[in-house]
């Protein structure tokens, strides 16, 4: 960078506390400019260099930080990352009227092992409160998201008939979502990303 060799090391606990640290050490005393992308999901981003607050110039989604890094400096980028419900363009027929859950760069999904079978019968409200926890049985110590939804009940369908007079009974269910990137690491079963919305 800037005509000199430099070593960059990055440590991230992005999904746990929204923190990313980049340590830069250059071989020569040249003025180096780093451009750090501020992702769209980052709320209230703040920067520090060696523990002291800095105000970098932000241009088109990038924070520009200049410095002499021959002695090594650590830039810390911290942001708030909230779980958010997203919807698809209504022209996407398979996902029309449905919602999916994201936190940071991760899309979340429901697995049968956590939520039971027939996941297509699940309904959620986009204003549902989403809570976080950690499951050490899953790789990466990524947050697990839980929220209340509804599931169609089997009342009146016990005899196994395929069609009947229209009636819909629902039951409250606490749903448990994990990052889509790590599904199928436990028991075999069904999985969904897009869930029917109660609007």
Secondary structure, 3 states (H helix, E strand, C coil): CCCCCEEEEEEEEHHHHCEEEEEEEECCCCEEEEEEECCCCCEEEEEEECCEEECCEEECCEEEEEEECCCCEEEEEEEECCEEEEECCCCCHHHCCEEEEEECCEEEEEEHHHHCCCHHHEEECCCCCCEEEECCCCHHHCEEEEEEEEEECCCCCCCCCCCCCCCCCEEEEEEEEEEHHHCCCCCCCCEECCEEECC
